[in-house]
Amino acid sequence: MGKKMKQEEKVVEKEVRKVMVDEAILESIEKETPKMKVITLSEISDKYGIRVSTAKLILKRLEEKGLIKLVSSDRRLKIWTGTKAEAAAS
């Protein structure tokens, strides 16, 4: 009979993302996102370490303020662009 090889268990670390957003993070999001060319929920979530649902609420508020503009919308993916990035491209 052949030898049995031990299989190493893979350890997957789960990242804990923030639900509540600090004022400092919120201010930096408001400052940086209008300059971005392409804005997605996953990009904001990864960059600032917040949940996607929280990022969705923040981007909705920024759109209402006029800091970002919705470019493309699908049932799964929404893409925004910053108003300052749009003005610089024109």
WOGI-V129916 format. One record per helix or strand. SS is the DSSP state (H for helix, E for strand). FROM is the first residue (numbers start at 1). TO is the last residue. If there is no record, write none. Layout:
ss->SS from->FROM to->TO
ss->SS from->FROM to->TO
This chain:
ss->E from->18 to->18
ss->H from->23 to->35
ss->E from->39 to->39
ss->H from->41 to->48
ss->E from->50 to->50
ss->H from->52 to->65
ss->E from->68 to->73
ss->E from->78 to->82
ss->H from->83 to->89
